[in-house]
Amino acid sequence: MSTQIGDSRWNLQSQLEHLQMKYVGTGHADTNKFEWAVNQHRDTAASIIGHHSLLGFTSVVENESIERTRVQLLESMLQPCGKPLAKDD
């Protein structure tokens, strides 16, 4: 019984590591708060752009055209949370 639990933990850990290598937004052990927030903002903007009904709703709320809203979301994906923090090496 205990070997099954150990095997399932190892399998789960290897699956998680595989997902983290495959998809950027899933994070990893060294992901800091800023990188996580950037991924969240970019994923949200990409989802809004990809779903036409969400894009239409957002454009109505902001009282802008759909194309202008799409362009603004694309531009916001460059630096969604401002400039990155200076790294201490």
Number of C-alpha atoms within 10 A of each C-alpha: 5 7 8 9 10 11 11 12 12 12 12 12 12 12 12 14 15 11 15 15 13 10 9 10 18 15 16 14 7 7 11 10 8 14 16 14 14 19 18 16 18 20 14 14 20 15 13 19 21 12 10 13 11 13 21 19 13 18 17 13 9 11 10 13 13 18 13 11 20 22 12 12 20 15 12 15 18 12 12 17 16 10 9 10 8 6 5 4 3
